[in-house]
């Protein structure tokens, strides 16, 4: 009998596993990565999550680039990042900023022996440090930490110690997901002694009510050491016009005269960020946007000759934007990432300018980690819609790609994968819209499938080959949905005209592009026209609200996460006014034509037409798109009797960052779709 059962088990077909919300949070995530000076080793941080404990832990691994073999160097830390190899009095060590799993520990700098894993603490700074970079010679350390410069109410009125209030005299009193904490992030330097410990730190921004890096998203890329280790270049932004301008500048400062700061980007009114010295020390490059207030302007490379003071632009005439520009070791060219036709590719551009040569290829999003010694290869990160980030070595000569890591191989073993295809759709103005179409695993064109129209946020943010832990197309397809994701007007990677067209036209051609992509898919015999949903977040949430009143009967369900519903109330409650000024033309009261545009493009103008079931998702700590936007939309649906639900996160902001909240998000998301798009 036992043998018969065994034979039946062996004969039974193997059940393919599908991606689930729980599995998504089991996947390991590669973080900070660094290459050793001679280029033989790489180190990378890995983050994993404990769903039951609603927490995460970090480990650090060392990768042999010749063999592709990895080994664990550190494990079980609460955090680990800012990895970099550095010379020390004891030989080259891996430096990192991290927090061990010890009660009362803060984030400090640590030096790790890559041979035996021995750990030595380098800093002991109250409150911890961030954005760590060691000088090229290993004799100094730079880092950022918060400096309290503003007084709280209880400090102004010492006889009212229990008062709980804020006195606000200027804008940007809160940003994205945090209230201003009366402190400013300053850049510090400290010498490293022969014992490997950091000495007394010096504030390079003493007394200034400004931040480096510029919040909320920037990190250590906002400053750089000169090759001789005697000076730094860093980015900061004048807080006086913080809310209404993107104007940030790049400054030079010498270690021997920290109070003397030279603004090398003065007179340039947009974002000036990410300074990088040439390896020979004669030039300083940085990213620069020309237009003040336009956060998605073309990112150029500007280069300053430190001897002559002349500034040139190698990217002049380039119809694409630059990310992470990195000098080649001969100081004669740059390698950078850029959005390109629904992917992120790497390009090489001569210092003298001219044609940017694409050095990577394939249906991936590439990121440059570092160039390897010799100038012919690079360590890169690679991801697509099916799998998260892995590390690989890329040949800059022929584009050959050698995969180095497979951190999620065990999770993907036996996992059924979706199919991803490109599709071009004709727009209402006869232009072509690039779309990604994602099909369920084991797709059968003879069957009928529900359709999800994905609406991208930004509004300028390409739908590339990224692997999201919330808007995950692999997961959606594994639940039996076909997804169309159109790179509608306003998304980069298709030229500046296509990218910039959305400014001042939120409810215009971009919305028609979304509808054209949807209509094209509805003509397919495998799509069930009665089971179609529109989904999106941020500007994508705005799109969903707009479609609620302008898409007719195309959709049977809608899901909007942190979406803009009422343009007038959004203007008065958001924080980055430069964004709405650029994209909507200014305050709604500034002119009759602007007021008319607000009225025409605001989703709340069309709520009388709402009838499609709507799921609203919003976080209390979202100050970019305040939670009242979601509340207004939910109220409008409820009052009109439109089937609706509100998923509210009191501790989340514009994103969902905790493990259990992330799983809950997906469960409610798919429950809503099953109820209104199910068979």
N, C-alpha and C positions, 0 to 999 in steps of 0.2 A: 504493500500500500504506500509506504514511504517513497519507494522508488518511482511509483506511478505519479505521485504528486510532484516529485522533483522533475520528472520528464515533462509534465504539463507546464511547470514553471519555466523550464528552459525553452519550451516551444512557444510560449506566449510572447507576443510582440512587446518590445521595450517601449514603455510610455515616455514620450518626450516631455521634458520639463519646460515650463514657460516662465518668463519673467513675471515676478509679482512685486507688489510694493515692499513686502518684507525682504525679498532677495535684493532689491535695489539698495537697501540699507545695510545689507551684508557685504556689499562690494567694497574692496579696499580702494582708497583714493590716494594717488601719488601727489605729494606736495612739493615743497622746496627741494631743489636739486642742484648739485655742484659738481665740478670736474676738478681733479687734482692738477697740480701745476704741470706735470709731465704728460698728462692726458691718458694715463693708464687706468685710472679709477674714476668712478662717479659715486656720489652718495645721494641718497634720496630718502625723504621722509614719507612715511605711509600712515594713513589715518584709517582706523576701523571703528565701527560703532557697535555698542551693546544695546540692542533695542529694548530688552527687558529693563536694563538699568538706565535707559534714556541718556546715555553718555558715550563719549568717545575717548580713544587712547591713541597715542602716537608711538611709532617705532622708527628707527633709522637703520638703513641698510647700505652696505657697500657693494658696488657692482664692478666686477672686472670687465673692462671693455674689450679685452682680447678674447675672453672665453664666454662672456655673457653670464657668468655665475655670480649670484648674489648671496650675501650672508648678512645675518642680523648683527648690528653693532650695539644698538640700544633698544630696549623694549619696555612697554608699559608706562611710558611717560604721559603726563596729562597733555602736554603740547611739545612740539619740536619743530623748529623752522629756521629760516635764515642760514641755511647751510653754506659753508664756504671753507675751502682748504686754505691754510695759512702757515707761513714759516713761524716757528717759535724757537725760543732758546733750546728746546728739546727736540728739534726737528719739525717737519711738517705735521700739522694736526688738523683735524676737522673741527672747526668752530661752529657753534650753533647757539641759537637762543631757545630756551626751553624751560619747561617746568616739570620737575620730577614728581612722581606720585608720592609726595611726602606732605604731611599735614603742615600748613602754614607756609609752604614754599611759594615763591613768586618767580616770575620769568626772569632768568638771568642768562649770562653768557657762559658757555662751558666749552672746554677743549677736550677732545676725545682722541685717544691714540687708536688709529685705524687697524693696528696690528692686534692689540690685545683688548681693546675696548675700555681701557682705563680712562676715567673721567676726572677732570680737574676744573673746579669752579674758577671763573675768570673775574666776574663782577659780583658785587654784593651791594646793590643799589636799592634803597628803600622804595617800594612800590613797583620795582621791576623795570625792565628796559624793553625796547622794541626796535625794529628796523636796523639790525646790527650789520656793520661792515667793518672789516679789519683793514688797516692800511696795507699797501702792497708789500712793504718791508716787514710787516708783522709787529711793528713797534708801537703802534697806536690803534685804538679802537674808536669807532664812531657809532653812535646809537641815538635814538630819540627817547624822551620821556616827558611826561606832563609836568608843567610848571604852573602853579596856581598864582594868578595875577589879579583876579577880580574878587571883590568882597561879596560874600553872601549876606542875606538880610539879617541873619543873627549876628553877623560881625559888624554890620552898620548900626544895629540897634541891640547892643549887648544886654540891655535890660529886658529883652523879649526873647529869651532863649528857646521858647517853645513855638515861636512864630513859624508858620509853614507857608511861605510865599516867595514869589520872585518879583523883583523890580526890573522891568525891561525897558531899555531906552533906545534900542536899535534892532534891526532885523537880523535874521539868522540866529535867533535865540534857541532854535532847535534845528536839527539837520538829519534827514533820512530816518533814523530810528533812535536818536538820542538828543536829550536836552543839553544845551551848553553847560559844561560842568565847572565854569569859572577858571578853567585851566587851558593852557596852550601847549601843543606838542613842539618841543624845541630840540634842536640838534646839538649833541654834546660830543666832545672828544676826550679821551683819557689815554695816558701812556700805559704801556704794558711793561711791567718790570721783568727782571731776569728770572723771578720766581713764577712768571706766567700770570700774575695777578694784575688787574687794572688799578691804576693809581687815581689821583684826584681828577675828577671830570671838570671840563670847562664848557660853559654854555655859550655857543656861537651865536645865539640870538637873544642874549640877555636883555631883559626889559621890554622886548617886543611882544605886542599882542597879536601875534601871527602864528601860523602853524607850518611846520615841515614834518612829515609830508602834508600836502594839501588834502584835507579830508573831503569825502569820507572813504574813498577807495584806494588812494595811492599808498605806496609802501616805500621800501628802500630804493626803488628806482628813481625817487625824487632827489637823490643826492649821489655824489660820486667822489672818490679819492683821485687826486692827480697821481700819475705814475711814480713821482718821486716821494709821495707821501707827505709833502709839505703844505698842501692846500687842498681845499674841497670846493666843489660846486654844488649848490643846493637850490631847491625851489621853495618859494613861499609866496603867499598871496596877501595883499593888503586887506585887512579886515574891514576897513571903512566902507568899502563898496561891495562887500562879500555877496550879498543876496542878488545884486543886479548886474554883476559883471563876472566874466571868466578870467579877467586880467590877473595872471600870475607871472612871476618873473624868476629868472635864473641869476643867482649871485655867486661871486667868487670870494673866498675868504682864506687867508693864510693862517697857519697855526701860530705863527709868531706874532700876529696882530689880529686877534679874533674880533676886535671891535670895528675893524675897517672892512666893510662889505661893499663890493662893487657890483652894481646891477648891470649885467652884460646884455640884457634883453630890453633895456629901457626904451620906451617909445613904441613897443609892440603890445597891442592891447588885448590880444586873445590869450589862450593858454600857452605858456612857455614852461616846459617841464622836461624831466628825464635827461639831465645833463650826462655827458659821457666824454671823457678825455681820450684823445687818440693815444695809442700805445707809445708813440714817440714823444708824447707830452707837449707837442707844439700847437695842437688844435683842440677846441672844445665844441662838441656838437650837442644839439638838443632838439626836442620836438617842439614845434610851434604851430599854433593855429592863428590865422590872420584876423578873423572877425570876432570882436568882443561880444560875448553873450551867446555865441553859437558853439555849444559843446560838442557838436558832431561835424564841425568844419574839417576841411582837409588837413590832416596832420602832416606837416612838412618836416624836413631835416634842415636846420640851419647850422652853419659851421663858422666859428670865430677863430681867426688866426691870432693867437695870443700875443704875438710879437707886433704885428702891424695893426691889429684892431679891425681888420676887414672881415665882414660877414658875407658869406655866400650861401646859396641854396642849391645843393645837388639835385633836389627833387623838382626843380623848376620844370613845368610842363608835364609832370607826371599826373595822370588822371586817376589816381588812387591814393589811399591814405596809408600812413606808415605806423607800425607798432613795433616797439622793442628794437630800434635801430642799434646795431652792434658793430663796432669797428673790426675790420680784419686786422691780423697781427702786423701787416706791413703799413698800416695807417693810410691805405690808398683806396679803400672802398668800405661799403656797409653791407651787412646782411640784415634784412628786416622781414617781418610778417605783414601780410595785408589780405583783406577780404578779396576773394576772386571767384566770381561766378558760382556762388553757393558753397565755397570752401574757404579755408584760410591757407594760403601758400607762402613759401619763403622766396625772397627775391634778393639778388645782389646788384648793387648800384655803385658805379665808380664815384670817387670823391669829386671828380670833375663834372659829374652829371651825365646825362644822356639816357640811354635805354636801361631800364631795370630788367635784368635777366631772371626768369623764373628758374629756381634751382630745385624745387620739389614738385611732385606731381601726384595725382591720384585723388580719389574721392575721400579726402581726409581734412581735418583741421590740424595744421602743423603749428607748433610753437617752438621757438628757438631757445634752448637751454644755454648753450655756449658753443663757441667755435673751438675745435680741438687743435692742438699744436700742429703746425705744418700748413694750415690754411686750406686743406682740401676736404675736411670732414667736419661735421657738426653733430653734437648731441641734441636731439630734438624730442619733443613730446608729440604723440600722434593719438588722435581719437576720431571716432565717427559716431553715427547715430546708433550703432549696434553695441559698441564697446567703449568704456571710459578710457581715460588717458593711460598710455604706456610710453616707455622710453625706447628710442631707436637711434642708430647712427646713420646719418644721411651723407652721401657723397655729394659735394658741391659741384663736382665735375660732370657726373652722368645721372644724378638723381637716384642712384641705387640706395635702397633702404634695408638696413639690417636691424631687425627687432631685437631689443636687449632685455626686455622684461615681459613677464606674463603674470602679473600679480593676481589676476582674477581667473587664471586658467582653470582652477578647480571648480569655480562657480559656473563657468561656461561649458564645462564638460557635459555633453548630453543636452544642452539647452537649445531649444528650437529658436531659430533666428528669423526675424522679418526680412523682407526684401525691400530695398530702397532703389527707386528709379528717379531719373530726371524727366521733367515734362515741361514743354513750353506752350503757353496759352496766349491766344490773341487778346489784347486789351481793347477797350472801347475806342481808343485813339490809334488803333492798328499797330501798336508796339507789342513786343513779345515779353511775356511775364515768365520768369523762371520759377518753377515749382519743384519741390521735392514731394514725391508720392511714396508713402510707406505702406506696404502690404503685410497682412498677418502671416505668421509662419504657416507653411503648407497651404498657401493661397490657392484657391480653385476658382478660376474665372467663370465657371459654370454656376457658381453659387451667388447668393445675394449677401452683401455686407453693409453694415451701417457706415456712414461717412462722417469724419470729423474734419472740419475746416479750422486749421490752426491760424490764429491771428497774432502776429509778432508784436512785441513791445518796442520800446525805444524812445521815440518812434523810429530812430535810425539804429538798427542793430540786425545785421544780416542773419538769415536762417542758414547757418552753415552746418558742417558736419560735427556739431557738438553733441555731447552726451549730458543731458540735464538730469538732475536728481528730483525734479518736480515735473517739468514739461518733457517727459521722457517718451519719445515716439516708439522706442522698442517696447516699452511696457504697454502703451496704448494699443499697438498692433497685436501684442500677445493676448489682449483681451478680446480680439476679434474685430477690430476696427481698421478700416482703410483711412489713412490720414493724408490730406493735401495741405502742404505748407508753402504758400506762395511768397516769393521774394518781391512783394508789391512795391509800389512807388515809395521812396523814402528809405530803402534799405541799401547799404553799401555793397560794393563788389561789382557794380554794373555801371560805373562811371559817376562823376559828380553831378551831372544833370539829373540822373535818376535818383540819386541820394538826396539832393537838395529840394526836389520838387514838392515834397510834403510840407515844407515850412509855409505856414499861412494857408494850407489847403487840407486840414485834417479830415474833413468830411467829404473831400472831393475825389480826385482820381484814385487815391489809395484805396478807398472803399469800393470803387468800381473794379479795381484789380482783384480784390478779394472775391467779389461776386462773380467776376468772369472766371476765376479759377474754380469756384464752386460749381458754376453752371457747366463748365467743361467736364467735371467729374460726374455730375448728375446725368450726363448723356451716356455714361458707361453702363453696359448691361449688368455688370456685377455690383453696382451701387443701388441700394434700396432708397429711392427718393423719399420714402416716408420715414426714414430713420437717419436724419442728418442733424448734426449739432455744430455750433460755432463756439470755439473756446479760445481764451487768451487772458493775458495778464498785463497790467499797467496800461500802455497805449493799446495793447491787445484787448484789455478789459474795456477800454473806451470803445474799441471797434465793436465788441460784442454788444454793448449798450446801444451804439449807433445802429447796428444791424437789427436790433430788436424793433426799431421803428421804421426801418427802411429796406428790409430784405424781403418783404412780402411774406409768402408762406413757404419759403425754401427750407426753413429749419424747424425741427421738432423739439429742440432743446438748446439752451444757452448756458454757458458757464463763464463768469467774469471774476477774475481775481485781481483785487486792488486796482480796479478800473476807474477812470475819470468819467463822471456822470454829468456834472453841472459845471460848465467852464467858468462861470462867474464866481461861484462859491469856491471853486478850485483856486482861482487866482488869489482870493483873499485869505486862503488857509495854507497854501503850500509855502515852501521856504526858498527854493531856488527860482527867484523871479526872472532871472535872465533867461531861463528855459522857456517860460510861457511868453515872455516878451518877444523872444526870437520866433517861436513857433506860431504864436497867435497875433503878433503884430503890436503888442503893447497892452496896457490895461483896458478893460472893457469900456471904461468911461472916456477914453482918450479922444474918440471921434465917433461920429455916427456910423461910418463905414466899418470901423472895428467892432462897434456894438452889434451891427448887423451880422458880422461874421461870427461872433460868439453865438448869436441866436441861431444862425443857420447850421453851425457845426456842433452845437451842444446836444448830446443825446436826450437831455431832459425836455427838449423842445418837441420830441416826438413820442412821448410816453402815451399819448392818447391812442396810438396805434399798437401798443404792446399787447401781445396775446401768447407769445411763446413761453413755455415754462423756463424759469430762470433760477440758477444757483448763483448766489453772491458769496464771495469769499473775501475777507478783509482782516487785516491785523491792526490792533489798537495802536501799535508803535510805528505805523507807517505815516511819516510826516511828509514824504514826497507826494503821495496821493492820500490825503487824510481819510481816516476811517469813515468820516461823515459822508464821503462820496458813496461808499457802499451802502450806508444806512439810508441815504436818500433814494438810491435805486431800489432797495428792498421795499421801502415804504411805498414808492410809486407802484410797484408790482402788487403789493398786498392790497392797497386801497382799491385797485382796479380789478381785484379778483384773479389776477394772473397767478397760476401755480408757481410758488417761489419758496426758496429756503435760503437762510443766511448762516454761513459757517464763519463764526467769529473767533479770532485768536487774540486773547487779551495780552499775551506776552510776545507776539511776533510782530515784525515790521512789514517791509515791502516783500520780504521773502519768508519762507518757512524753514527754520534752521534746526529745530530739535528733531530727534529721530522719531519719537512717538507722534508728534504733531505732523511730521511728514507722512507717516503711514496713515494717520487719520485723514489727512488731506486727500490721499489717493482713494481711500475707502469711500468717503462721501462723494468724491468726484465720480467714481465708477458706479456707485449706487444710483446717483442722479441720472447718469447716462443709461443705465440698465432700465430704470423706470420709464424713461421717455423715448429711448431709442431701441429698446429691447424688442424681441420678436413677439 
